[in-house]
Amino acid sequence: MASGHSNWVSNPDEDRGPMVAAVLWCLTAVTGFILGLRIYVRVSLRRVQLDDVILLFAWCTLLVVSILNQLLVNLGFGMHSLDVPFGNLNQIATLGASGLTVSTIGINAAKISFAVTLLHLTKNLWKWTNWLIWVVIISLVLLAVPVAVLPWVQCRPLVKTFVDFWPGECIDKAHSVRYGTIQGVYSAITDFTLALLPWKILWALQMRPIEKVGVGIAMSLGMAAGAMAILRSMALYKLSSIDVSYDGVVSTMWATIELSVTIVAACIPVLRAFVKEQVSTIRTGLSKNSRLKSTARGTAGNSRAGGSTAYQLTRMSGRFDAHKNGRQWFTVAEYESENDAFENGDQGDKMRILPEDAKKEDVLTTTASSAYSTNE
């Protein structure tokens, strides 16, 4: 049903709120899991640094944004403005402004965290890279301040920022949206810059080319965050819509996606190095075990393998004479270790250490041959 003005729409069945809330909580959970793995790796290696603390702060802002948006959805955010309960409008305006401010802080904190990581890598390389990174950090902060403040000062009273038909005065929303778009595009440019900078750093290091490519790709995933920043900028115009409750929820979702992708992109390089190290350790262990087993089977008769095989003590009863057809009796006794075999065997016995899988015929042949050589 349309209202008196063609731009006003009322349809209680259309509600984007639950869908957006589900997306935000899924992003918060997945991002938290990945960040948790990064923190676990850093703590286990005792290498927790400033970039980890900043990134954890960024995730906390993501959690706060998800909570605020859930409260907004419970109040009717995501429905058409005419369908939102009138008594909830003031609360929606306050929570909405808070969500925009917190998400802006979080997005920039996540980007700054990766910039700090690059500072650790470039401190002993080129001064110009350090200066470039500091310019990125400072400019992100300066450009983010107006975006974080504007929702609170754009209209008087505050509720008119989100409810156009409310009595009051506003700064032209077009100017705010235009500035937000410029800030979003600049944010994307910084993402691309920080994503490409590692390639310059890596090519100056002594590494295999294939390793450089792998690390470079892992550290360049910030480009995905840049793409999300562009999409967020393109959706900002919806905040100037008359039906801001229904249309503006899309902009809120893209801001949260950008924050989540930025956090994940900052975690991947650390997790890649950890996984690579663990896989290498497992392969080394398996290879070592395989070599030990092979050596134990092939050289058990001439080496002391430290209990890796079952040792057999062969006794020859009677005197073996190659020139007579006398009878020979052989008995085989098993011991847990080589030392045990020699300590418990009779002094006059002929002792041979044989592989665990030796057959009785092999035992007899080996013992007879040894006796023949001794008595020859």
VEXROTOR-824150 format. One record per residue (C-alpha): residue number from 1; residue in one letter; x, y, z. Coordinates in nm, 2 decimals. Layout:
BEGIN
@n:NUM&res:A&xx:X&yy:Y&zz:Z;
...
This chain:
BEGIN
@n:1&res:M&xx:0.00&yy:0.00&zz:0.00;
@n:2&res:A&xx:0.14&yy:0.34&zz:-0.10;
@n:3&res:S&xx:0.10&yy:0.65&zz:0.11;
@n:4&res:G&xx:0.02&yy:1.00&zz:-0.01;
@n:5&res:H&xx:0.37&yy:1.04&zz:-0.14;
@n:6&res:S&xx:0.48&yy:0.80&zz:-0.40;
@n:7&res:N&xx:0.82&yy:0.74&zz:-0.24;
@n:8&res:W&xx:0.66&yy:0.62&zz:0.09;
@n:9&res:V&xx:0.58&yy:0.25&zz:0.10;
@n:10&res:S&xx:0.41&yy:0.04&zz:0.36;
@n:11&res:N&xx:0.43&yy:-0.34&zz:0.35;
@n:12&res:P&xx:0.46&yy:-0.51&zz:0.69;
@n:13&res:D&xx:0.55&yy:-0.84&zz:0.51;
@n:14&res:E&xx:0.87&yy:-0.70&zz:0.38;
@n:15&res:D&xx:1.14&yy:-0.71&zz:0.64;
@n:16&res:R&xx:1.51&yy:-0.73&zz:0.57;
@n:17&res:G&xx:1.61&yy:-0.72&zz:0.94;
@n:18&res:P&xx:1.62&yy:-1.09&zz:1.02;
@n:19&res:M&xx:1.83&yy:-1.17&zz:0.71;
@n:20&res:V&xx:2.08&yy:-0.90&zz:0.79;
@n:21&res:A&xx:2.10&yy:-1.01&zz:1.16;
@n:22&res:A&xx:2.17&yy:-1.37&zz:1.05;
@n:23&res:V&xx:2.45&yy:-1.26&zz:0.82;
@n:24&res:L&xx:2.61&yy:-1.04&zz:1.09;
@n:25&res:W&xx:2.61&yy:-1.31&zz:1.35;
@n:26&res:C&xx:2.76&yy:-1.56&zz:1.11;
@n:27&res:L&xx:3.03&yy:-1.32&zz:1.01;
@n:28&res:T&xx:3.10&yy:-1.25&zz:1.38;
@n:29&res:A&xx:3.13&yy:-1.62&zz:1.46;
@n:30&res:V&xx:3.35&yy:-1.71&zz:1.17;
@n:31&res:T&xx:3.57&yy:-1.41&zz:1.21;
@n:32&res:G&xx:3.61&yy:-1.48&zz:1.58;
@n:33&res:F&xx:3.71&yy:-1.84&zz:1.52;
@n:34&res:I&xx:3.98&yy:-1.74&zz:1.27;
@n:35&res:L&xx:4.11&yy:-1.46&zz:1.49;
@n:36&res:G&xx:4.11&yy:-1.70&zz:1.78;
@n:37&res:L&xx:4.34&yy:-1.93&zz:1.59;
@n:38&res:R&xx:4.57&yy:-1.64&zz:1.52;
@n:39&res:I&xx:4.58&yy:-1.54&zz:1.88;
@n:40&res:Y&xx:4.64&yy:-1.90&zz:1.99;
@n:41&res:V&xx:4.94&yy:-1.92&zz:1.75;
@n:42&res:R&xx:5.09&yy:-1.60&zz:1.87;
@n:43&res:V&xx:5.04&yy:-1.69&zz:2.24;
@n:44&res:S&xx:5.19&yy:-2.04&zz:2.19;
@n:45&res:L&xx:5.49&yy:-1.88&zz:2.02;
@n:46&res:R&xx:5.51&yy:-1.60&zz:2.28;
@n:47&res:R&xx:5.50&yy:-1.34&zz:2.00;
@n:48&res:V&xx:5.19&yy:-1.14&zz:2.08;
@n:49&res:Q&xx:5.25&yy:-0.79&zz:1.94;
@n:50&res:L&xx:5.06&yy:-0.46&zz:1.90;
@n:51&res:D&xx:4.90&yy:-0.57&zz:1.57;
@n:52&res:D&xx:4.73&yy:-0.86&zz:1.75;
@n:53&res:V&xx:4.59&yy:-0.63&zz:2.02;
@n:54&res:I&xx:4.46&yy:-0.39&zz:1.76;
@n:55&res:L&xx:4.30&yy:-0.67&zz:1.56;
@n:56&res:L&xx:4.14&yy:-0.81&zz:1.87;
@n:57&res:F&xx:4.00&yy:-0.47&zz:1.94;
@n:58&res:A&xx:3.86&yy:-0.45&zz:1.58;
@n:59&res:W&xx:3.68&yy:-0.78&zz:1.64;
@n:60&res:C&xx:3.53&yy:-0.65&zz:1.96;
@n:61&res:T&xx:3.38&yy:-0.36&zz:1.76;
@n:62&res:L&xx:3.24&yy:-0.62&zz:1.52;
@n:63&res:L&xx:3.07&yy:-0.80&zz:1.81;
@n:64&res:V&xx:2.93&yy:-0.47&zz:1.94;
@n:65&res:V&xx:2.80&yy:-0.38&zz:1.59;
@n:66&res:S&xx:2.62&yy:-0.72&zz:1.57;
@n:67&res:I&xx:2.46&yy:-0.67&zz:1.91;
@n:68&res:L&xx:2.35&yy:-0.32&zz:1.82;
@n:69&res:N&xx:2.20&yy:-0.44&zz:1.49;
@n:70&res:Q&xx:2.02&yy:-0.72&zz:1.67;
@n:71&res:L&xx:1.86&yy:-0.46&zz:1.90;
@n:72&res:L&xx:1.77&yy:-0.25&zz:1.60;
@n:73&res:V&xx:1.61&yy:-0.54&zz:1.42;
@n:74&res:N&xx:1.41&yy:-0.62&zz:1.74;
@n:75&res:L&xx:1.28&yy:-0.26&zz:1.73;
@n:76&res:G&xx:1.18&yy:-0.28&zz:1.36;
@n:77&res:F&xx:1.49&yy:-0.18&zz:1.17;
@n:78&res:G&xx:1.48&yy:-0.34&zz:0.83;
@n:79&res:M&xx:1.11&yy:-0.28&zz:0.78;
@n:80&res:H&xx:0.97&yy:0.01&zz:0.58;
@n:81&res:S&xx:0.98&yy:0.33&zz:0.78;
@n:82&res:L&xx:0.60&yy:0.36&zz:0.79;
@n:83&res:D&xx:0.58&yy:0.01&zz:0.94;
@n:84&res:V&xx:0.82&yy:0.07&zz:1.22;
@n:85&res:P&xx:0.64&yy:0.13&zz:1.56;
@n:86&res:F&xx:0.64&yy:0.50&zz:1.62;
@n:87&res:G&xx:0.75&yy:0.47&zz:1.98;
@n:88&res:N&xx:1.07&yy:0.29&zz:1.87;
@n:89&res:L&xx:1.20&yy:0.56&zz:1.64;
@n:90&res:N&xx:1.41&yy:0.75&zz:1.89;
@n:91&res:Q&xx:1.58&yy:0.43&zz:2.01;
@n:92&res:I&xx:1.65&yy:0.32&zz:1.65;
@n:93&res:A&xx:1.81&yy:0.66&zz:1.58;
@n:94&res:T&xx:2.04&yy:0.64&zz:1.88;
@n:95&res:L&xx:2.14&yy:0.27&zz:1.82;
@n:96&res:G&xx:2.18&yy:0.34&zz:1.44;
@n:97&res:A&xx:2.42&yy:0.63&zz:1.50;
@n:98&res:S&xx:2.61&yy:0.42&zz:1.75;
@n:99&res:G&xx:2.64&yy:0.13&zz:1.50;
@n:100&res:L&xx:2.78&yy:0.36&zz:1.23;
@n:101&res:T&xx:3.03&yy:0.51&zz:1.46;
@n:102&res:V&xx:3.15&yy:0.18&zz:1.60;
@n:103&res:S&xx:3.17&yy:0.01&zz:1.26;
@n:104&res:T&xx:3.38&yy:0.30&zz:1.13;
@n:105&res:I&xx:3.62&yy:0.27&zz:1.42;
@n:106&res:G&xx:3.64&yy:-0.11&zz:1.37;
@n:107&res:I&xx:3.71&yy:-0.10&zz:1.00;
@n:108&res:N&xx:3.99&yy:0.15&zz:1.04;
@n:109&res:A&xx:4.14&yy:-0.04&zz:1.34;
@n:110&res:A&xx:4.16&yy:-0.36&zz:1.13;
@n:111&res:K&xx:4.33&yy:-0.18&zz:0.85;
@n:112&res:I&xx:4.58&yy:-0.02&zz:1.09;
@n:113&res:S&xx:4.65&yy:-0.36&zz:1.25;
@n:114&res:F&xx:4.78&yy:-0.49&zz:0.91;
@n:115&res:A&xx:4.97&yy:-0.16&zz:0.86;
@n:116&res:V&xx:5.15&yy:-0.22&zz:1.19;
@n:117&res:T&xx:5.24&yy:-0.57&zz:1.08;
@n:118&res:L&xx:5.40&yy:-0.43&zz:0.77;
@n:119&res:L&xx:5.59&yy:-0.18&zz:0.99;
@n:120&res:H&xx:5.75&yy:-0.48&zz:1.17;
@n:121&res:L&xx:5.86&yy:-0.62&zz:0.84;
@n:122&res:T&xx:6.00&yy:-0.30&zz:0.69;
@n:123&res:K&xx:6.18&yy:-0.14&zz:0.99;
@n:124&res:N&xx:6.52&yy:-0.27&zz:0.88;
@n:125&res:L&xx:6.46&yy:-0.23&zz:0.50;
@n:126&res:W&xx:6.37&yy:0.11&zz:0.34;
@n:127&res:K&xx:6.28&yy:0.43&zz:0.52;
@n:128&res:W&xx:6.04&yy:0.53&zz:0.24;
@n:129&res:T&xx:5.82&yy:0.22&zz:0.31;
@n:130&res:N&xx:5.80&yy:0.32&zz:0.68;
@n:131&res:W&xx:5.70&yy:0.67&zz:0.59;
@n:132&res:L&xx:5.44&yy:0.55&zz:0.34;
@n:133&res:I&xx:5.28&yy:0.32&zz:0.60;
@n:134&res:W&xx:5.27&yy:0.60&zz:0.86;
@n:135&res:V&xx:5.10&yy:0.83&zz:0.61;
@n:136&res:V&xx:4.84&yy:0.55&zz:0.55;
@n:137&res:I&xx:4.77&yy:0.51&zz:0.92;
@n:138&res:I&xx:4.74&yy:0.88&zz:1.00;
@n:139&res:S&xx:4.53&yy:0.96&zz:0.69;
@n:140&res:L&xx:4.29&yy:0.67&zz:0.78;
@n:141&res:V&xx:4.24&yy:0.81&zz:1.12;
@n:142&res:L&xx:4.19&yy:1.17&zz:1.00;
@n:143&res:L&xx:3.94&yy:1.08&zz:0.73;
@n:144&res:A&xx:3.75&yy:0.84&zz:0.96;
@n:145&res:V&xx:3.68&yy:1.10&zz:1.23;
@n:146&res:P&xx:3.41&yy:1.30&zz:1.03;
@n:147&res:V&xx:3.24&yy:0.97&zz:0.92;
@n:148&res:A&xx:3.22&yy:0.86&zz:1.29;
@n:149&res:V&xx:3.09&yy:1.20&zz:1.40;
@n:150&res:L&xx:2.84&yy:1.30&zz:1.12;
@n:151&res:P&xx:2.56&yy:1.07&zz:1.23;
@n:152&res:W&xx:2.54&yy:1.26&zz:1.56;
@n:153&res:V&xx:2.55&yy:1.61&zz:1.42;
@n:154&res:Q&xx:2.38&yy:1.59&zz:1.09;
@n:155&res:C&xx:2.02&yy:1.65&zz:1.21;
@n:156&res:R&xx:1.85&yy:1.81&zz:1.51;
@n:157&res:P&xx:1.68&yy:1.62&zz:1.67;
@n:158&res:L&xx:1.89&yy:1.30&zz:1.61;
@n:159&res:V&xx:1.58&yy:1.10&zz:1.51;
@n:160&res:K&xx:1.54&yy:1.31&zz:1.19;
@n:161&res:T&xx:1.87&yy:1.16&zz:1.06;
@n:162&res:F&xx:1.69&yy:0.83&zz:1.01;
@n:163&res:V&xx:1.33&yy:0.94&zz:0.99;
@n:164&res:D&xx:1.29&yy:1.20&zz:0.72;
@n:165&res:F&xx:0.93&yy:1.30&zz:0.81;
@n:166&res:W&xx:1.02&yy:1.39&zz:1.17;
@n:167&res:P&xx:1.01&yy:1.77&zz:1.24;
@n:168&res:G&xx:1.35&yy:1.94&zz:1.26;
@n:169&res:E&xx:1.65&yy:2.06&zz:1.06;
@n:170&res:C&xx:1.93&yy:1.87&zz:0.88;
@n:171&res:I&xx:2.25&yy:1.94&zz:0.69;
@n:172&res:D&xx:2.20&yy:1.84&zz:0.33;
@n:173&res:K&xx:2.24&yy:1.46&zz:0.34;
@n:174&res:A&xx:2.38&yy:1.46&zz:-0.01;
@n:175&res:H&xx:2.70&yy:1.62&zz:0.12;
@n:176&res:S&xx:2.74&yy:1.36&zz:0.40;
@n:177&res:V&xx:2.69&yy:1.08&zz:0.15;
@n:178&res:R&xx:2.94&yy:1.23&zz:-0.09;
@n:179&res:Y&xx:3.20&yy:1.26&zz:0.18;
@n:180&res:G&xx:3.13&yy:0.91&zz:0.30;
@n:181&res:T&xx:3.18&yy:0.78&zz:-0.06;
@n:182&res:I&xx:3.51&yy:0.96&zz:-0.09;
@n:183&res:Q&xx:3.63&yy:0.82&zz:0.24;
@n:184&res:G&xx:3.52&yy:0.47&zz:0.13;
@n:185&res:V&xx:3.71&yy:0.49&zz:-0.20;
@n:186&res:Y&xx:4.02&yy:0.62&zz:-0.02;
@n:187&res:S&xx:3.99&yy:0.33&zz:0.22;
@n:188&res:A&xx:3.99&yy:0.09&zz:-0.07;
@n:189&res:I&xx:4.30&yy:0.26&zz:-0.22;
@n:190&res:T&xx:4.48&yy:0.21&zz:0.11;
@n:191&res:D&xx:4.38&yy:-0.16&zz:0.11;
@n:192&res:F&xx:4.53&yy:-0.20&zz:-0.23;
@n:193&res:T&xx:4.84&yy:-0.02&zz:-0.13;
@n:194&res:L&xx:4.90&yy:-0.23&zz:0.18;
@n:195&res:A&xx:4.82&yy:-0.54&zz:-0.01;
@n:196&res:L&xx:5.08&yy:-0.47&zz:-0.29;
@n:197&res:L&xx:5.36&yy:-0.34&zz:-0.05;
@n:198&res:P&xx:5.45&yy:-0.70&zz:0.07;
@n:199&res:W&xx:5.56&yy:-0.79&zz:-0.28;
@n:200&res:K&xx:5.82&yy:-0.52&zz:-0.27;
@n:201&res:I&xx:5.94&yy:-0.64&zz:0.07;
@n:202&res:L&xx:5.94&yy:-1.01&zz:-0.03;
@n:203&res:W&xx:6.15&yy:-0.96&zz:-0.35;
@n:204&res:A&xx:6.42&yy:-0.80&zz:-0.13;
@n:205&res:L&xx:6.45&yy:-1.12&zz:0.08;
@n:206&res:Q&xx:6.65&yy:-1.43&zz:0.02;
@n:207&res:M&xx:6.37&yy:-1.68&zz:-0.04;
@n:208&res:R&xx:6.27&yy:-1.93&zz:-0.31;
@n:209&res:P&xx:6.05&yy:-1.77&zz:-0.58;
@n:210&res:I&xx:5.77&yy:-2.01&zz:-0.51;
@n:211&res:E&xx:5.78&yy:-1.93&zz:-0.14;
@n:212&res:K&xx:5.77&yy:-1.56&zz:-0.22;
@n:213&res:V&xx:5.46&yy:-1.60&zz:-0.43;
@n:214&res:G&xx:5.29&yy:-1.80&zz:-0.16;
@n:215&res:V&xx:5.36&yy:-1.55&zz:0.11;
@n:216&res:G&xx:5.28&yy:-1.26&zz:-0.13;
@n:217&res:I&xx:4.93&yy:-1.40&zz:-0.21;
@n:218&res:A&xx:4.86&yy:-1.46&zz:0.16;
@n:219&res:M&xx:4.95&yy:-1.10&zz:0.25;
@n:220&res:S&xx:4.76&yy:-0.96&zz:-0.05;
@n:221&res:L&xx:4.42&yy:-1.08&zz:0.06;
@n:222&res:G&xx:4.36&yy:-0.72&zz:0.18;
@n:223&res:M&xx:4.25&yy:-0.65&zz:-0.18;
@n:224&res:A&xx:3.93&yy:-0.83&zz:-0.10;
@n:225&res:A&xx:3.87&yy:-0.58&zz:0.18;
@n:226&res:G&xx:3.93&yy:-0.30&zz:-0.07;
@n:227&res:A&xx:3.66&yy:-0.45&zz:-0.29;
@n:228&res:M&xx:3.42&yy:-0.46&zz:0.00;
@n:229&res:A&xx:3.51&yy:-0.09&zz:0.07;
@n:230&res:I&xx:3.41&yy:0.00&zz:-0.28;
@n:231&res:L&xx:3.08&yy:-0.19&zz:-0.25;
@n:232&res:R&xx:3.01&yy:-0.02&zz:0.08;
@n:233&res:S&xx:3.07&yy:0.32&zz:-0.08;
@n:234&res:M&xx:2.83&yy:0.24&zz:-0.36;
@n:235&res:A&xx:2.56&yy:0.15&zz:-0.10;
@n:236&res:L&xx:2.60&yy:0.47&zz:0.10;
@n:237&res:Y&xx:2.35&yy:0.66&zz:-0.11;
@n:238&res:K&xx:2.08&yy:0.45&zz:0.05;
@n:239&res:L&xx:2.13&yy:0.62&zz:0.38;
@n:240&res:S&xx:1.98&yy:0.94&zz:0.22;
@n:241&res:S&xx:1.67&yy:0.75&zz:0.11;
@n:242&res:I&xx:1.34&yy:0.85&zz:0.26;
@n:243&res:D&xx:1.27&yy:0.49&zz:0.35;
@n:244&res:V&xx:1.61&yy:0.47&zz:0.53;
@n:245&res:S&xx:1.50&yy:0.18&zz:0.76;
@n:246&res:Y&xx:1.44&yy:-0.05&zz:0.47;
@n:247&res:D&xx:1.70&yy:0.08&zz:0.23;
@n:248&res:G&xx:1.98&yy:0.17&zz:0.47;
@n:249&res:V&xx:2.01&yy:-0.18&zz:0.62;
@n:250&res:V&xx:2.21&yy:-0.28&zz:0.30;
@n:251&res:S&xx:2.47&yy:-0.02&zz:0.37;
@n:252&res:T&xx:2.50&yy:-0.15&zz:0.73;
@n:253&res:M&xx:2.55&yy:-0.50&zz:0.60;
@n:254&res:W&xx:2.83&yy:-0.40&zz:0.36;
@n:255&res:A&xx:3.01&yy:-0.21&zz:0.63;
@n:256&res:T&xx:3.01&yy:-0.52&zz:0.85;
@n:257&res:I&xx:3.13&yy:-0.74&zz:0.57;
@n:258&res:E&xx:3.42&yy:-0.51&zz:0.50;
@n:259&res:L&xx:3.52&yy:-0.52&zz:0.87;
@n:260&res:S&xx:3.50&yy:-0.90&zz:0.87;
@n:261&res:V&xx:3.70&yy:-0.95&zz:0.55;
@n:262&res:T&xx:3.97&yy:-0.71&zz:0.67;
@n:263&res:I&xx:4.01&yy:-0.91&zz:1.00;
@n:264&res:V&xx:4.03&yy:-1.24&zz:0.82;
@n:265&res:A&xx:4.28&yy:-1.11&zz:0.56;
@n:266&res:A&xx:4.50&yy:-0.99&zz:0.84;
@n:267&res:C&xx:4.49&yy:-1.33&zz:1.00;
@n:268&res:I&xx:4.57&yy:-1.55&zz:0.70;
@n:269&res:P&xx:4.95&yy:-1.48&zz:0.68;
@n:270&res:V&xx:5.00&yy:-1.58&zz:1.04;
@n:271&res:L&xx:4.79&yy:-1.90&zz:1.00;
@n:272&res:R&xx:4.96&yy:-1.99&zz:0.67;
@n:273&res:A&xx:5.30&yy:-1.98&zz:0.83;
@n:274&res:F&xx:5.18&yy:-2.19&zz:1.13;
@n:275&res:V&xx:5.01&yy:-2.45&zz:0.91;
@n:276&res:K&xx:5.31&yy:-2.48&zz:0.68;
@n:277&res:E&xx:5.54&yy:-2.53&zz:0.98;
@n:278&res:Q&xx:5.31&yy:-2.80&zz:1.13;
@n:279&res:V&xx:5.28&yy:-2.99&zz:0.80;
@n:280&res:S&xx:5.66&yy:-2.98&zz:0.76;
@n:281&res:T&xx:5.70&yy:-3.12&zz:1.12;
@n:282&res:I&xx:5.45&yy:-3.40&zz:1.05;
@n:283&res:R&xx:5.62&yy:-3.49&zz:0.72;
@n:284&res:T&xx:5.97&yy:-3.49&zz:0.89;
@n:285&res:G&xx:5.84&yy:-3.72&zz:1.17;
@n:286&res:L&xx:5.68&yy:-3.96&zz:0.93;
@n:287&res:S&xx:5.99&yy:-3.97&zz:0.71;
@n:288&res:K&xx:6.22&yy:-4.03&zz:1.02;
@n:289&res:N&xx:6.00&yy:-4.32&zz:1.14;
@n:290&res:S&xx:6.00&yy:-4.48&zz:0.80;
@n:291&res:R&xx:6.38&yy:-4.46&zz:0.78;
@n:292&res:L&xx:6.42&yy:-4.60&zz:1.13;
@n:293&res:K&xx:6.20&yy:-4.90&zz:1.05;
@n:294&res:S&xx:6.38&yy:-4.96&zz:0.72;
@n:295&res:T&xx:6.72&yy:-4.95&zz:0.90;
@n:296&res:A&xx:6.61&yy:-5.18&zz:1.18;
@n:297&res:R&xx:6.49&yy:-5.44&zz:0.93;
@n:298&res:G&xx:6.80&yy:-5.42&zz:0.71;
@n:299&res:T&xx:7.08&yy:-5.39&zz:0.96;
@n:300&res:A&xx:6.95&yy:-5.55&zz:1.28;
@n:301&res:G&xx:7.23&yy:-5.81&zz:1.26;
@n:302&res:N&xx:7.51&yy:-5.55&zz:1.27;
@n:303&res:S&xx:7.37&yy:-5.26&zz:1.46;
@n:304&res:R&xx:7.23&yy:-5.19&zz:1.80;
@n:305&res:A&xx:6.89&yy:-5.03&zz:1.72;
@n:306&res:G&xx:6.80&yy:-4.95&zz:2.08;
@n:307&res:G&xx:6.50&yy:-5.19&zz:2.12;
@n:308&res:S&xx:6.34&yy:-5.11&zz:1.79;
@n:309&res:T&xx:6.34&yy:-5.49&zz:1.70;
@n:310&res:A&xx:6.29&yy:-5.81&zz:1.90;
@n:311&res:Y&xx:6.62&yy:-5.97&zz:1.96;
@n:312&res:Q&xx:6.68&yy:-6.35&zz:1.92;
@n:313&res:L&xx:6.96&yy:-6.55&zz:2.08;
@n:314&res:T&xx:7.05&yy:-6.86&zz:1.88;
@n:315&res:R&xx:7.21&yy:-7.15&zz:2.07;
@n:316&res:M&xx:7.41&yy:-7.43&zz:1.91;
@n:317&res:S&xx:7.41&yy:-7.75&zz:2.11;
@n:318&res:G&xx:7.70&yy:-7.99&zz:2.04;
@n:319&res:R&xx:8.00&yy:-7.94&zz:1.81;
@n:320&res:F&xx:7.94&yy:-7.86&zz:1.45;
@n:321&res:D&xx:8.18&yy:-8.04&zz:1.21;
@n:322&res:A&xx:8.15&yy:-7.98&zz:0.84;
@n:323&res:H&xx:8.33&yy:-8.31&zz:0.77;
@n:324&res:K&xx:8.10&yy:-8.54&zz:0.97;
@n:325&res:N&xx:7.73&yy:-8.61&zz:0.95;
@n:326&res:G&xx:7.68&yy:-8.55&zz:1.32;
@n:327&res:R&xx:7.35&yy:-8.42&zz:1.45;
@n:328&res:Q&xx:7.30&yy:-8.06&zz:1.55;
@n:329&res:W&xx:7.04&yy:-7.91&zz:1.77;
@n:330&res:F&xx:6.94&yy:-7.55&zz:1.76;
@n:331&res:T&xx:6.71&yy:-7.36&zz:2.00;
@n:332&res:V&xx:6.59&yy:-7.00&zz:1.97;
@n:333&res:A&xx:6.51&yy:-6.77&zz:2.27;
@n:334&res:E&xx:6.35&yy:-6.42&zz:2.24;
@n:335&res:Y&xx:6.45&yy:-6.13&zz:2.45;
@n:336&res:E&xx:6.32&yy:-5.77&zz:2.48;
@n:337&res:S&xx:6.65&yy:-5.61&zz:2.41;
@n:338&res:E&xx:7.00&yy:-5.68&zz:2.29;
@n:339&res:N&xx:7.16&yy:-5.63&zz:2.63;
@n:340&res:D&xx:6.90&yy:-5.86&zz:2.78;
@n:341&res:A&xx:7.00&yy:-6.13&zz:2.53;
@n:342&res:F&xx:7.37&yy:-6.11&zz:2.61;
@n:343&res:E&xx:7.32&yy:-6.09&zz:2.98;
@n:344&res:N&xx:7.10&yy:-6.40&zz:3.01;
@n:345&res:G&xx:7.25&yy:-6.62&zz:2.75;
@n:346&res:D&xx:7.50&yy:-6.90&zz:2.83;
@n:347&res:Q&xx:7.87&yy:-6.81&zz:2.80;
@n:348&res:G&xx:7.94&yy:-7.09&zz:2.55;
@n:349&res:D&xx:7.64&yy:-7.02&zz:2.32;
@n:350&res:K&xx:7.69&yy:-6.88&zz:1.98;
@n:351&res:M&xx:7.49&yy:-6.55&zz:1.98;
@n:352&res:R&xx:7.34&yy:-6.38&zz:1.67;
@n:353&res:I&xx:7.11&yy:-6.08&zz:1.66;
@n:354&res:L&xx:6.85&yy:-6.14&zz:1.39;
@n:355&res:P&xx:6.56&yy:-5.94&zz:1.26;
@n:356&res:E&xx:6.22&yy:-5.99&zz:1.42;
@n:357&res:D&xx:6.07&yy:-6.15&zz:1.11;
@n:358&res:A&xx:6.35&yy:-6.40&zz:1.07;
@n:359&res:K&xx:6.23&yy:-6.76&zz:0.99;
@n:360&res:K&xx:6.36&yy:-7.07&zz:1.17;
@n:361&res:E&xx:6.54&yy:-7.19&zz:0.86;
@n:362&res:D&xx:6.73&yy:-6.86&zz:0.84;
@n:363&res:V&xx:6.82&yy:-6.89&zz:1.21;
@n:364&res:L&xx:6.97&yy:-7.24&zz:1.15;
@n:365&res:T&xx:7.15&yy:-7.15&zz:0.83;
@n:366&res:T&xx:7.30&yy:-6.84&zz:0.99;
@n:367&res:T&xx:7.41&yy:-7.02&zz:1.30;
@n:368&res:A&xx:7.56&yy:-7.31&zz:1.11;
@n:369&res:S&xx:7.75&yy:-7.09&zz:0.88;
@n:370&res:S&xx:7.89&yy:-6.89&zz:1.17;
@n:371&res:A&xx:8.00&yy:-7.21&zz:1.35;
@n:372&res:Y&xx:8.16&yy:-7.34&zz:1.04;
@n:373&res:S&xx:8.37&yy:-7.03&zz:0.99;
@n:374&res:T&xx:8.47&yy:-7.03&zz:1.36;
@n:375&res:N&xx:8.59&yy:-7.39&zz:1.36;
@n:376&res:E&xx:8.75&yy:-7.39&zz:1.02;
